[in-house]
């Protein structure tokens, strides 16, 4: 039992380390033993440690590779093992579900951004000129929606990297991805209302390997992908410029009487409406990350 406890506590050890510690412990406890008897007892303890380690290894409680001994674990009965496996299975299923949700959201973002690029190109071709500078909205952005009667107090830091908003009434915050979805640039995949024509368009905007996922999203066989978070607080929350560039996912502003944030951005790169080629390069990088 002492050898088992030593290995379990250390995790990774060696025969000499365990034997030396046990010899030191027993020698300190038996100070009345004569020197010649002590030497005999030390050899006896080391033999016992060697035997104990062999037994533990035969029971698959420890493993040994060259001189390194590793703790595996005490054996359990079938019921305990089945219960542990079921808990592990549920944990992994939950993780898979979360990964699927993230993947679907990234697919929606890619489709929305590429649709936006095509829309801007068509608008430039029809107008035969680039859009005026004041008409361009840069990504990422957020829209704050509240009543006309709401009093908003906004404080900006000197370096203009931090903003503090205080509202005296309820309000809503929508990020750029949510706005693009409401504009129909996600082909209706986010709401499950995707026509056959929109599905073909959406499939053409993603890599070949992701086309089956787009089809499953249109059929609704994977599950909902629309992510929203809501919350309220009585004091202001600071929003930094880095939060915007990284796509802040959470409360961006607060209200004394309640607020809601609607958004589903998942680590999208910074991009601009008017810079088509740069946007496509960034989507390619996003595809590699996926």
Backbone as a ProteinNet text record, in pm:
[ID]
protein_1_A
[PRIMARY]
XXXXXXXXXXXXXXXXXXXXXXXXXXXXXXXXXXXXXXXXXXXXXXXXXXXXXXXXXXXXXXXXXXXXXXXXXXXXXXXXXXXXXXXXXXXXXXXXXXXXXXXXXXXXXXXXXXXXXXXXXXXXXXXXXXXXXXXXXXXXXXXXXXXXXXXXXXXXXXXXXXXXXXXXXXXXXXXXXXXXXXXXXXXXXXXXXXXXXXXXXXXXXXXXXXXXXXXXXXXXXXXXXXXXXXXXXXXXXXXXXXXXXXXXXXXXXXXXXXXXXXXXXXXXXXXXXXXXXXXXXXXXXXXXXX
[TERTIARY]
82	0	85.5	196.5	284	346.9	387.7	444	337.5	215.9	105.2	76.8	74.7	49.1	159.1	283.4	396.7	383	358.7	350.1	229.8	117	-3.8	19.4	85.4	108.8	205.1	303.6	404.7	359.6	279.2	235.9	337.7	458.1	569.5	689.7	750.8	862.2	953	1037.8	1128.1	1141.9	1195.7	1213	1304.7	1416.3	1512.7	1452.3	1371.7	1311.8	1216.3	1131.8	1037	1109.9	1207.6	1281.7	1358.8	1425.7	1503.4	1414.8	1298.8	1209.4	1156.1	1120.1	1067.6	1176.7	1298.4	1410.4	1435.4	1431.5	1454	1344.1	1220.1	1109.2	1118.4	1147.1	1155.5	1279.2	1388.2	1509.3	1490.1	1418.8	1393.1	1300.4	1210.9	1116.4	1179	1284.5	1348.4	1490.6	1504.9	1637.9	1709.6	1636.3	1696.1	1765.2	1752.1	1811.4	1961.6	2037.4	2182.4	2222.9	2346.6	2390	2386.9	2436.5	2437.9	2297.3	2204.1	2063.9	1997.9	2040.9	1984.4	2016.2	2140	2178.6	2096.8	2072	1989.9	1847.5	1792.9	1656.4	1641.9	1742.7	1736.2	1728.1	1808.6	1802.4	1666.3	1615.3	1485.7	1374.3	1380	1279.4	1285.1	1405.4	1420	1364.7	1385.2	1329.4	1177.3	1123.1	977.7	920.6	988.3	944	943.5	1049.6	1060.1	944.4	915.1	803.8	669.6	651.3	525.6	503.7	608.4	597.6	561.1	615.4	581.6	434.3	384.5	243.3	153.7	187.2	107.5	108.9	223.2	233.1	150.7	149.6	71.4	-78.2	-118.6	-259.9	-298	-203.4	-225.5	-260.9	-208.3	-226.5	-117.6	1.4	112.5	168.4	244	314.7	462.3	547.3	692	754.8	829.3	903.4	1046.4	1135	1274.6	1276.5	1327.2	1332	1216.8	1132	1024.2	897.1	839.9	717.3	605.9	492.5	379.9	255.8	179.8	55.1	-56.7	-129.8	-243.7	-374.2	-390.9	-511.7	-556	-629.5	-680.2	-792.5	-804.8	-912.2	-1049	-1150	-1286.6	-1378.2	-1493.5	-1587.6	-1660.2	-1735.3	-1799	-1898.9	-1973.8	-2075.2	-2010.9	-1903.6	-1833.5	-1772.6	-1712.8	-1650.3	-1754.1	-1869.9	-1978.1	-2027.4	-2039.5	-2085.1	-1985.1	-1857	-1752.3	-1750.3	-1768	-1768.1	-1888.6	-2002.6	-2122.3	-2104.7	-2041.5	-2013.9	-1918.4	-1815.6	-1719.8	-1786.8	-1877.7	-1949.1	-2033.4	-2106.6	-2189.1	-2104.2	-1989.2	-1900.1	-1850.6	-1814.5	-1763.4	-1874.6	-1995.4	-2107.9	-2138.8	-2130.5	-2154	-2047	-1923.9	-1814	-1831.3	-1873.9	-1898.3	-2010.2	-2115	-2226.7	-2181.6	-2094.9	-2044.3	-1957.2	-1874.3	-1788.6	-1873.1	-1979.4	-2068.2	-2132.6	-2174.9	-2237	-2138.3	-2014.2	-1911.9	-1882.1	-1873.1	-1846.5	-1958.8	-2082.7	-2196.1	-2196.3	-2161.6	-2158.7	-2049.2	-1934.3	-1826	-1867.6	-1941	-1990.3	-2086.7	-2175.6	-2269.7	-2195	-2092.2	-2013.8	-1945.9	-1888.3	-1820.4	-1917.4	-2035	-2135.5	-2180.5	-2206.5	-2253.4	-2148.3	-2023	-1916.1	-1896.2	-1896.5	-1876.2	-1994.7	-2114.8	-2230.9	-2218.6	-2165.9	-2146.5	-2045.2	-1937.3	-1836.1	-1897.7	-1975	-2038.9	-2139	-2214.2	-2312.1	-2242.2	-2130.6	-2057.6	-1997.8	-1950.1	-1894.4	-2001.7	-2118	-2227	-2268	-2271.2	-2308	-2204.6	-2076.3	-1970.8	-1977.8	-2007.9	-2017	-2135.5	-2246	-2362.4	-2338.8	-2272.1	-2245.3	-2122.2	-2041.2	-1917.9	-1821.2	-1822.5	-1728.7	-1732.7	-1625.8	-1628.7	-1723.3	-1769.2	-1864.3	-1796	-1870.1	-1812.7	-1761.5	-1654.8	-1594.4	-1693.5	-1780.3	-1872.7	-1985.5	-1998	-2106.4	-2061.7	-1934.4	-1879.5	-1885.6	-1937	-1939	-1833.9	-1739.7	-1631	-1671.3	-1618.3	-1641.4	-1519.4	-1535.7	-1662.2	-1729.2	-1860.4	-1933.6	-2044.7	-2101.6	-2217.3	-2323.8	-2447.7	-2560.9	-2631.4	-2650.2	-2722.2	-2860.4	-2962.7	-3101.6	-3171.7	-3228.9	-3297.9	-3405.8	-3481.9	-3589.7	-3531.9	-3609.8	-3568	-3556.6	-3632.6	-3632.8	-3518.7	-3442.6	-3334.3	-3222	-3174.2	-3059	-2932.8	-2838.9	-2716.4	-2597.3	-2520.4	-2398.6	-2279.9	-2197.8	-2084.1	-1954.7	-1861.4	-1729.3	-1624.9	-1529.6	-1425.7	-1289.6	-1201.8	-1067.7	-986.5	-877.6	-795.5	-739	-701.4	-644.9	-752.8	-881.1	-995.8	-998.7	-942.2	-944.2	-1045.8	-1106.5	-1199.8	-1320.7	-1439.6	-1564.7	-1651	-1714.9	-1805.4	-1942.9	-2042.9	-2180.5	-2267.6	-2352.9	-2454.4	-2589.8	-2688.2	-2823.2	-2920.1	-3020	-3121.3	-3247.4	-3238.1	-3352.4	-3300.9	-3392.2	-3352	-3298.6	-3214.8	-3158.4	-3117.6	-3089.8	-3043.5	-2914.8	-2827.7	-2703	-2698.2	-2670.7	-2659	-2520.9	-2451.3	-2320.9	-2337.8	-2227.2	-2234.7	-2286.1	-2250.6	-2296.4	-2448	-2503.3	-2649.1	-2715.7	-2655.7	-2712	-2707.8	-2596.3	-2584.4	-2685.4	-2709.9	-2812.1	-2949.8	-2982	-3113.7	-3127.6	-3014.5	-3017.1	-3034.2	-3035.9	-3054.8	-2927.5	-2811.3	-2684.9	-2638.2	-2705.8	-2672.2	-2761.5	-2837.1	-2921.6	-3031.3	-3066.4	-3173.2	-3134.1	-3006.3	-2962.3	-2976.3	-2961.3	-2966	-3105.1	-3207.6	-3345.8	-3414.9	-3345.7	-3406.6	-3498.5	-3497.2	-3581.2	-3492	-3435	-3341.7	-3403.1	-3424.8	-3482.7	-3377.2	-3422.1	-3330	-3227.4	-3272.2	-3179.9	-3077.4	-3125.3	-3033.7	-2933.6	-2980.2	-2889.9	-2776.7	-2808.1	-2703.3	-2604	-2654.8	-2566.1	-2477.2	-2536.2	-2459.6	-2352.2	-2386	-2287.5	-2171.5	-2198.4	-2091.8	-1995.9	-2034.9	-1953.4	-1864.5	-1868.8	-1786.9	-1696.7	-1590.2	-1504.9	-1584.1	-1535.4	-1605.1	-1630.2	-1533.6	-1547.3	-1659.2	-1700.2	-1803.1	-1942.4	-1954.4	-2085.4	-2187.1	-2147.3	-2246.6	-2300.8	-2217.1	-2263.7	-2368.2	-2346.1	-2442.1	-2577.1	-2574	-2698.2	-2770	-2695.2	-2754.8	-2813.1	-2744.7	-2797.3	-2928.4	-2937.7	-3060.5	-3175.4	-3141.9	-3243.9	-3277.8	-3192.4	-3217.1	-3187.8	-3102.9	-3075.6	-2967.9	-2892.5	-2788.3	-2841.4	-2924.5	-2978.5	-2962.2	-3017.4	-3013.4	-2873.3	-2847	-2714.5	-2720.1	-2840.1	-2851.5	-2815.8	-2707.1	-2658	-2691.2	-2751.9	-2778.9	-2744.7	-2703.9	-2680.7	-2751.5	-2804.1	-2875.6	-2838	-2846.7	-2814.7	-2835.4	-2831	-2848.4	-2766.2	-2735.5	-2657.4	-2686	-2647.5	-2681.6	-2569.9	-2451.9	-2343	-2285.3	-2199.7	-2147.2	-2043.4	-2031.1	-1928.4	-1838.7	-1708.2	-1613.4	-1594.6	-1585.4	-1564.7	-1438.8	-1341.8	-1215.9	-1216.6	-1127.4	-1118.1	-1074.7	-994.7	-952.5	-1070.1	-1170.5	-1290.1	-1362.3	-1367.9	-1434.9	-1359.2	-1226.3	-1148.3	-1148.8	-1163.8	-1167.3	-1307.8	-1406.4	-1544	-1590.9	-1619.4	-1657.7	-1784.2	-1784.5	-1898.6	-1948.9	-2043.1	-2092.1	-2153	-2175.9	-2233.7	-2134.2	-2174.2	-2088.1	-2126	-2244.3	-2287.8	-2392.3	-2425.1	-2515.7	-2620.6	-2723.5	-2833.6	-2877.4	-2933.7	-2980.8	-3111.5	-3177.8	-3306.7	-3315.6	-3203.8	-3205.3	-3150.7	-3091.3	-3033.6	-3026.7	-3006.2	-2994.5	-2891	-2807.9	-2707.5	-2739.3	-2751.9	-2781.9	-2666.3	-2597.4	-2482.5	-2430.8	-2353.4	-2304.4	-2167.4	-2091	-1958.6	-1868.1	-1792.3	-1697.5	-1560.9	-1481.5	-1343.5	-1327.8	-1397.7	-1382.9	-1272.8	-1203.4	-1098.3	-1155.3	-1075.3	-1117.1	-1122.4	-1231.5	-1244.7	-1324	-1323.8	-1389	-1480	-1590.3	-1689.5	-1632.4	-1550	-1504.1	-1381.5	-1313.2	-1187.7	-1212.3	-1257.2	-1302.5	-1190.1	-1075	-967.5	-911.8	-899.5	-848.8	-942.1	-1073.2	-1170.5	-1158.2	-1139	-1130.6	-1007.6	-894.9	-774.4	-798.4	-870.9	-896.8	-990.2	-1084.4	-1172	-1091.7	-992.4	-909.1	-834.8	-785.6	-717.2	-815.5	-938.8	-1040.6	-1073.9	-1071.6	-1097.9	-991.4	-864.7	-757	-770.2	-814.7	-833.5	-943.9	-1051.7	-1161.6	-1110.7
-121.2	0	126.4	122.1	240.1	265.8	157.9	173.9	229.9	180.2	228	375.5	413.7	554.2	645.6	598.8	680.1	707.7	601.7	617.1	703.1	682.1	760.4	908.8	938.4	1078.3	1145.8	1073.3	1133.4	1136	1038.3	1033.7	965.6	1021	961.9	953.9	836.7	819.1	707	655.2	545.1	453	333.4	237.2	293.2	350.2	403.3	514.1	600	710	657.4	560.7	504.8	428.6	346.7	267.2	355.7	458.3	547.7	616.3	662.6	731.9	638	515	420.4	373.9	354.9	319	429.3	554.9	668.1	676.3	651.3	658.3	548.7	424.3	314.1	326.9	377.4	394	499.7	605.7	711.3	661.8	568.6	518.5	414.8	344.1	237	276.7	373.3	419.6	320.7	226.9	133.1	15.8	4.3	-109.2	-88.6	-199.6	-193.7	-169.4	-114.7	-81.9	-200.5	-319.7	-435.2	-482.6	-469.8	-504.8	-403.5	-277.7	-172.6	-197.8	-240.1	-268.2	-383	-483.7	-596.9	-551.9	-468	-419.8	-334.1	-253.3	-170	-256.7	-363.4	-454	-522.9	-558.3	-625.1	-531.6	-403.4	-304.9	-286.8	-279.1	-258.5	-378.7	-499.9	-617	-613.3	-572.1	-563.3	-458.8	-345	-240.9	-294.8	-370.5	-429.6	-525.8	-610.6	-705.8	-632.4	-528.8	-454	-387.2	-331.4	-266.5	-367.7	-487.6	-592.1	-631.4	-639.6	-673.6	-564.2	-438.4	-326.4	-321.4	-354.8	-354.3	-468.5	-584.6	-698.1	-669.8	-587.1	-550.3	-430.5	-381.8	-267.8	-140.8	-129.2	-8.6	92.7	41.3	126.7	72.6	155.9	111.7	144.9	68.8	88.1	89.2	192.7	203.8	240.4	146.4	158.6	180	293.8	317.2	405	449.2	540.9	463.2	493.1	428.8	533.8	501.7	595.2	534.3	620.1	579	573.4	461	445.7	465.7	394.2	409.2	277.1	286.5	167.1	105.9	-25.8	-90.5	-58	-50.5	-23	-136.9	-144.1	-247	-201.7	-289.3	-262.6	-148	-141.1	-35.8	101.5	114.2	242.3	280	181.6	209.1	251.9	187.1	223.1	364.5	397.9	531.6	637.9	610.3	705.6	725.2	613.9	623.2	702.8	687.7	761.3	911.2	947	1088.2	1145.1	1067.4	1111.4	1125	1032	1037.8	1164.4	1196.5	1315.6	1442.5	1441.4	1557.9	1577.8	1468.1	1479.2	1515.7	1463.2	1500	1648.8	1700.9	1843.6	1926.7	1878.7	1950.7	1946.7	1831.1	1820.5	1914.8	1921.5	2010.2	2155.8	2192	2329	2357.9	2260.7	2278.6	2290.1	2210.8	2219	2356.5	2408.2	2540.6	2647.4	2637.9	2734.4	2723.5	2600.1	2579.4	2638.1	2613.3	2666.1	2818.4	2878.1	3024.3	3080.5	3014.2	3058.3	3044.7	2939.4	2921.9	3034.4	3067.9	3178.3	3309	3332.4	3455.6	3459.4	3346.5	3342.5	3370.7	3307.7	3329	3474.5	3530.7	3669.9	3766.3	3745.8	3835.5	3825.2	3703.6	3688.4	3743.6	3726.6	3789.3	3940.8	3994.7	4139.2	4188.5	4112	4149.4	4152	4048.9	4044.9	4159.4	4188.3	4298	4431.4	4454.5	4580.7	4591.4	4479.4	4481.5	4515.6	4456.5	4485.6	4632.4	4686.2	4827.4	4918.6	4884.5	4965.9	4956.4	4835.9	4820	4898.3	4898	4972.4	5123.1	5168.6	5311.3	5354.5	5255.6	5280.6	5370.9	5360.1	5435.9	5376.8	5395.9	5348.5	5433.1	5381.2	5458.4	5578.4	5687.2	5803.9	5765.1	5828.7	5792	5796.3	5894.6	5908.2	5805.5	5730.7	5632.6	5491.9	5474.6	5342.1	5316.3	5200.2	5156.8	5047.8	5070.5	4975.4	4863.7	4745.5	4631.9	4612.1	4567	4535.6	4661.2	4651.3	4763.1	4707.7	4795.2	4757.2	4865.5	4826.1	4918.8	4913.2	5029	5038.8	5093.6	5023.5	5060.5	5088.4	5207.7	5243.9	5346.6	5382.8	5479.7	5619.7	5704.2	5842.3	5918.4	5875.8	5945.4	5901.7	5800.2	5750.2	5851.6	5874.8	5962.7	5876.4	5907.8	5829.4	5915.7	5866.5	5935.3	5856.7	5920.1	5852	5921.5	5843.9	5895.9	5824.8	5901.6	5846.3	5877.4	5776	5797.3	5886.4	5942.1	6034.8	5969.9	5841.6	5774.4	5717.9	5739.2	5694.9	5543.4	5468.8	5323.9	5263.2	5345.5	5294.3	5386.3	5323.7	5399.1	5346.6	5437.2	5400.2	5459.2	5369.3	5412.1	5387.4	5482.1	5466.7	5505.3	5415.5	5439.3	5443.7	5527.2	5530.3	5454.8	5379.3	5302.9	5176.8	5088.7	4964.9	4992.9	4904.5	4920.9	4783.7	4777.6	4655.2	4685.3	4585.7	4598.3	4486.5	4522	4423.9	4439.5	4326.3	4335	4326.7	4342.7	4348.5	4218.1	4104.8	3976.4	3965.9	4009.9	4007.3	4097.7	4212.8	4305	4242.3	4178.9	4114.8	4001.8	3930.5	3824.6	3883.5	3993.6	4055.2	4114.8	4143	4191.7	4077.3	3953.3	3837.2	3786	3834	3793.4	3655.8	3596.5	3460.3	3357.1	3401	3312.5	3243.7	3298.6	3240.3	3116.8	3080.1	2959.9	2974.9	3098.7	3118.9	3098.1	3110.4	3099	2973.7	2893.6	2772.6	2798.9	2920.4	2955.4	2977.8	2869.1	2875.4	2803.6	2879.2	2819.5	2737.2	2662.2	2579.2	2666.7	2782.2	2872.5	2931.2	2973.5	3028.6	2923	2798.5	2690.8	2671.6	2677.6	2663.4	2778.9	2898.8	3015	2997.8	2955.6	2938.4	2831.9	2721.7	2613.9	2660.4	2752.9	2801.9	2897.5	2946.1	3044.4	2983.6	2851.3	2785.7	2683.1	2640.8	2535.3	2406	2324.6	2201.3	2111.8	2105.4	2016.3	2058.9	2186.1	2236.3	2236.6	2200.8	2201.8	2110.6	1987.6	1903.8	1969	2044.9	2113.2	2219.4	2289.3	2391.5	2327.1	2211.3	2139.9	2097.7	2046.9	2005.2	2125	2239.3	2359.6	2402.1	2391.8	2429.9	2335.8	2208	2109.7	2111.9	2181.5	2190.1	2062.3	1973.3	1844.4	1852.7	1963.3	1977.8	2046.7	2145.7	2218.5	2367.1	2444.4	2589.9	2644	2749.5	2810.1	2956.4	3006.7	3148.5	3167	3236.5	3253.1	3392.1	3401.7	3530.5	3524.3	3639.1	3649.5	3773.4	3767.6	3881.2	3898	4020.9	4045.5	4190.8	4224.3	4362.1	4388.2	4514.8	4554.9	4700.4	4745.3	4880.8	4980.9	4934.7	5028.5	5009.4	5100.6	5099.6	4991.3	4947.7	4852.1	4916.4	4898.5	4961.4	4874.5	4941.6	4874.9	4931.6	4844.4	4891.2	4868	4938.2	4922.8	4782.6	4718.6	4581.9	4485.6	4515.1	4431.8	4435.7	4554.2	4567.3	4493.9	4508.5	4446.1	4295.5	4241.8	4098	4042.1	4130	4083.8	4050	4150.7	4125.7	4043.4	3939.3	3850.8	3855.7	3944.1	3960.2	4098.3	4142.8	4274.3	4384.1	4471.4	4580.5	4711.8	4720	4838.9	4798	4885.9	4846	4952.7	4912.7	5002.7	4983.9	5088.8	5079.2	5001.8	4978.8	4910.3	4789.9	4744.4	4622.9	4647.1	4544.8	4558.3	4422.2	4422.2	4297.4	4313	4208.2	4206.6	4092.3	4122.9	4019.9	4012.2	3899.4	3887	3745.2	3712.6	3576.2	3571.3	3676.1	3678.9	3576.8	3503.3	3404.8	3433.3	3515.3	3542.2	3567.3	3667.9	3701.6	3804.2	3803.6	3902	4040.6	4141.8	4277.8	4295.6	4349.4	4368.5	4494.7	4539	4663.6	4639.6	4714.6	4694	4724.5	4826	4870.3	4799.9	4722	4660.1	4513.4	4483.5	4349.3	4248.3	4281.1	4184.6	4149.5	4250.1	4223.8	4132.6	4152	4068.6	3923.8	3898.7	3761.5	3693.2	3766.2	3708.5	3668.8	3754.4	3725.8	3606.7	3587.1	3471.6	3345	3348.3	3230.7	3192.8	3295.4	3267.6	3206	3255.9	3201.9	3058.4	3023.9	2887.3	2792.9	2836	2753.3	2729.9	2835	2818.6	2719.6	2721.9	2627.5	2483.5
0	0	0	73.8	77.3	-59	-127.8	-262.4	-356.2	-346.7	-431.3	-405.5	-279.5	-244	-296	-287.1	-335.9	-485.4	-562.3	-707.8	-745.6	-676.7	-706.9	-680.1	-569.6	-533.8	-630.9	-678.5	-766.6	-913	-952.6	-1092.1	-1179.5	-1182.4	-1257.3	-1164	-1154	-1060.6	-1111.1	-1023	-1057.7	-936.9	-961.8	-853	-745.2	-785.3	-687.6	-601.9	-663.1	-588.3	-481.1	-518.4	-422.2	-312.9	-352.1	-254.5	-157.7	-208.8	-122.1	-19.2	-62.3	30.6	138.2	99.7	198.4	293.8	245	331.7	432.9	386.9	477.3	582.6	542.7	637.6	743.7	701.4	797.6	885.6	829.2	909	1015.9	982.8	1081.1	1191.4	1157.5	1257.7	1350	1302.6	1382.3	1418.6	1505.6	1546.1	1637.9	1699.4	1793.3	1725	1591.3	1518.9	1507.6	1524.4	1512.2	1366.8	1345.4	1208.6	1113	1160.3	1069.5	1037	1133.3	1107.9	1014.5	1026.9	941.6	795.4	767.9	629.7	572	657.2	611.8	583.2	673.2	655.2	530.2	499	378.5	252.8	249	133.7	127	243.4	248.1	198.5	241.8	198.3	47.5	-8.9	-152.7	-230.2	-175.8	-242.4	-238.6	-122.8	-109.5	-205.2	-220.7	-314.7	-456.9	-490.8	-624.5	-649.4	-548.5	-561.8	-574.3	-492.6	-495.1	-630.8	-687.2	-818	-926.3	-917.7	-1015	-1004.4	-880.4	-860.5	-917.5	-888.2	-938	-1090.8	-1149.5	-1295.1	-1355	-1289.3	-1337	-1329	-1232.8	-1217.6	-1304	-1384.8	-1473.7	-1395.9	-1274.6	-1194.9	-1227.3	-1263.1	-1305.3	-1436.3	-1505.9	-1626.2	-1610.6	-1677.4	-1665.1	-1803.7	-1830.8	-1956.7	-1923.9	-1946.6	-1903.1	-1751.6	-1704.1	-1559.8	-1511.4	-1601.7	-1565.3	-1530.6	-1414.9	-1367.8	-1367.4	-1429.1	-1437.9	-1373.3	-1307.2	-1243.2	-1347.3	-1350.8	-1441.4	-1365.6	-1256	-1175.8	-1116.3	-1007.1	-941	-1022.2	-1021.4	-1097.1	-1037.8	-1124.2	-1079.8	-1124.4	-1063.6	-1106.7	-1232.8	-1291.5	-1420.7	-1411.9	-1301.5	-1287.6	-1282.2	-1204.8	-1195.3	-1329.8	-1395.9	-1525.2	-1627.8	-1626.9	-1719.8	-1691.6	-1563.2	-1526	-1568.9	-1547.6	-1587.8	-1738.7	-1811.6	-1957.4	-2006.8	-1941.2	-1981.1	-1958.8	-1845.2	-1817.3	-1922.4	-1955.9	-2056.8	-2193.3	-2224.4	-2352.6	-2362.6	-2255	-2255.4	-2269.2	-2202.4	-2210.2	-2353.2	-2418.3	-2555.3	-2653.5	-2631.6	-2717.8	-2707.3	-2585.1	-2565.2	-2634.8	-2628.8	-2695.3	-2847.8	-2900.3	-3044.2	-3086.8	-3004.9	-3034.9	-3038.5	-2944.2	-2941.5	-3063.5	-3101.2	-3219	-3345.8	-3353.9	-3470.6	-3480.1	-3366	-3364.5	-3409.8	-3362.5	-3402.9	-3552.5	-3602.1	-3744.8	-3830.4	-3790.9	-3866.9	-3867.4	-3753.7	-3747.8	-3837	-3840.7	-3929.3	-4075.6	-4108.2	-4245.5	-4281.7	-4189.4	-4214	-4236.2	-4157.1	-4172.1	-4308	-4348.8	-4478.4	-4591.9	-4586.7	-4691.4	-4693.6	-4575.8	-4568.6	-4622	-4584.6	-4630.1	-4781.5	-4835.4	-4979.6	-5058	-5005.5	-5069.5	-5068.1	-4957.7	-4946.9	-5050.6	-5068.6	-5168.1	-5307.6	-5341.4	-5473.8	-5489.9	-5384.6	-5389.9	-5415.1	-5346.4	-5365.1	-5505.3	-5557.5	-5693.5	-5796.4	-5779.9	-5873.5	-5865.1	-5742	-5725.5	-5791.2	-5779.8	-5842.8	-5994.5	-6045.3	-6190.1	-6247.2	-6175.6	-6222.3	-6216.1	-6110.4	-6096.7	-6176.1	-6216.1	-6291.7	-6216.1	-6086.8	-6003	-5862	-5785.9	-5646.4	-5563.8	-5451.9	-5370.4	-5306.8	-5284.4	-5215.9	-5077.3	-5029.9	-4900.3	-4784.1	-4780.7	-4667.7	-4668.4	-4778.1	-4787.1	-4748.6	-4717.4	-4686.1	-4536.1	-4498.6	-4358.4	-4342.3	-4252.1	-4231.7	-4135	-4158.3	-4070.6	-3980.4	-3858.1	-3791.4	-3736.6	-3709.4	-3650.6	-3562	-3481.2	-3399.9	-3414.4	-3399.7	-3403.3	-3268.9	-3209	-3082.5	-3110.8	-3069	-3095.7	-2962.9	-2949.5	-2826.3	-2856.7	-2756.1	-2773.5	-2795.6	-2867	-2888.9	-2757.7	-2657.1	-2529.1	-2437.1	-2476	-2391.5	-2382.1	-2260.8	-2238.7	-2236.6	-2325.6	-2338.6	-2298.7	-2205	-2162.2	-2214.4	-2297.6	-2359.5	-2319.1	-2264.1	-2228.5	-2312.4	-2367	-2453.7	-2392.6	-2389.1	-2335.1	-2427.9	-2377.7	-2456.3	-2581.3	-2571.8	-2689	-2781.4	-2744.9	-2825.4	-2846.6	-2751.1	-2758.4	-2661.7	-2578.1	-2478.6	-2468.8	-2467.2	-2462.8	-2349	-2279.8	-2171.1	-2198.6	-2213.6	-2240.8	-2118.3	-2086.7	-1983.6	-2041.9	-2029.4	-2079.7	-1961.5	-1971.9	-1866.1	-1907.2	-2017.8	-2065.1	-2134.8	-2168.3	-2234.1	-2374.8	-2423.7	-2557.3	-2610.5	-2741.5	-2807.5	-2882.5	-2888.3	-2964.5	-3067.5	-3192	-3299.5	-3363.5	-3382.2	-3447.9	-3599.3	-3672.1	-3818.3	-3879	-3818.8	-3873.6	-3864.3	-3753.2	-3736.9	-3840.7	-3867.6	-3966.7	-4105.9	-4140.3	-4271.1	-4286	-4175.8	-4181.7	-4210.8	-4142.3	-4161.7	-4301.4	-4365.2	-4503.1	-4602.1	-4553.4	-4639.4	-4701.8	-4656.1	-4717.1	-4670.3	-4572.1	-4528	-4595.9	-4697.1	-4779.8	-4699	-4584.9	-4504.1	-4425.7	-4426.1	-4355	-4204.1	-4154.3	-4009.5	-3952.2	-4034.9	-3987.4	-4038.2	-4121.3	-4175.6	-4292.9	-4347.2	-4462.6	-4584.4	-4633.2	-4745.7	-4865.2	-4972.7	-5093.4	-5166.4	-5265.8	-5344.1	-5416.3	-5467.9	-5537.3	-5440.7	-5322.5	-5223.8	-5176.5	-5168.1	-5125.1	-5224	-5352.9	-5454.8	-5446.1	-5422.8	-5407.9	-5286.2	-5175	-5051.9	-5068.1	-5134.3	-5155.3	-5241.3	-5334.1	-5422.2	-5351.3	-5233.2	-5161.6	-5053.9	-5039.6	-4937.3	-5005.2	-4939.9	-4996.6	-5019.4	-5110.8	-5148.7	-5027.9	-4936.3	-4820.8	-4727.1	-4732.1	-4640.9	-4701.8	-4828.5	-4893.2	-4823.9	-4779.6	-4709.5	-4583.2	-4512.5	-4391.4	-4425.8	-4538.1	-4579.7	-4610.2	-4677.8	-4708.4	-4580.7	-4483.8	-4357.2	-4282.4	-4289.1	-4224.4	-4288.2	-4421.2	-4490.4	-4455.4	-4432	-4396.5	-4248.6	-4169.8	-4025.9	-3951.9	-4009.6	-3945.9	-3839	-3835.6	-3735.1	-3611.6	-3629.8	-3514.8	-3535.4	-3440.8	-3451.1	-3441.3	-3516.7	-3516	-3474.8	-3452.2	-3417.9	-3271.4	-3245.3	-3109.7	-3059.7	-2943.2	-2882.4	-2736	-2682.3	-2539.7	-2490.8	-2372.2	-2317.4	-2172.4	-2125	-1985.1	-1952.7	-1827.1	-1785	-1661.8	-1640.5	-1524.5	-1494.4	-1379.5	-1338.4	-1362.5	-1398.9	-1423.4	-1562.9	-1605	-1740.5	-1761.7	-1886.1	-1923.9	-2026.9	-2010.4	-2102.3	-2225.1	-2338.6	-2466.2	-2529	-2557	-2615.7	-2765.8	-2834.3	-2979.7	-3016.9	-2932.1	-2960.6	-2955.9	-2870.6	-2866.4	-3000.1	-3061.8	-3190.3	-3299.6	-3302.3	-3407.7	-3395.8	-3275.4	-3257.1	-3263.6	-3271.5	-3274.5	-3135.3	-3054.7	-2916.1	-2911	-2829.6	-2819.2	-2676.6	-2647.8	-2512.5	-2498.8	-2375.9	-2353.9	-2391.7	-2480.9	-2521.9	-2455.5	-2403.5	-2332.6	-2231.4	-2137.9	-2031.9	-2007.7	-1938.1	-1909.2	-1765.7	-1708.4	-1571.5	-1561.8	-1675.1	-1668.8	-1760.4	-1810	-1891.3	-2029.8	-2089.2	-2222.2	-2286.2	-2417.5	-2490.2	-2599.6	-2611.6	-2718.1	-2811.7	-2937.3	-3036.3	-3133.6	-3130.8	-3219.4	-3219.9	-3321.7	-3333.9	-3397.9	-3382.4	-3443.5	-3376.3	-3456.7	-3404.5	-3464.7	-3399.1	-3438.2	-3588.1	-3640.1	-3780.9	-3797.7	-3912.5	-3933.4	-3958.9	-3936.5	-3966	-4117.6	-4167.9	-4312.5	-4338.6	-4464.1	-4501.9	-4620.6	-4623	-4727.6	-4864.6	-4876.8	-5007.5	-5059.4	-4976.3	-5017.5	-5045.9	-5167.5	-5202.2	-5198.1	-5261.3	-5271.1	-5134.6	-5047.8	-4913.7	-4837.8	-4859.4	-4788.6	-4830.9	-4962	-5008	-4952.3	-4943	-4884.4	-4740.3	-4669.1	-4527.7	-4512.8	-4605.3	-4597.3	-4617.1	-4708.6	-4729.5	-4604.1	-4531.3	-4405.5	-4305.1	-4306.9	-4215	-4247.4	-4378.6	-4419.1	-4367.2	-4370.9	-4319.8	-4171.9	-4098.8	-3956.2	-3926.2	-4009.5	-3987.7	-4000.9
[MASK]
++++++++++++++++++++++++++++++++++++++++++++++++++++++++++++++++++++++++++++++++++++++++++++++++++++++++++++++++++++++++++++++++++++++++++++++++++++++++++++++++++++++++++++++++++++++++++++++++++++++++++++++++++++++++++++++++++++++++++++++++++++++++++++++++++++++++++++++++++++++++++++++++++

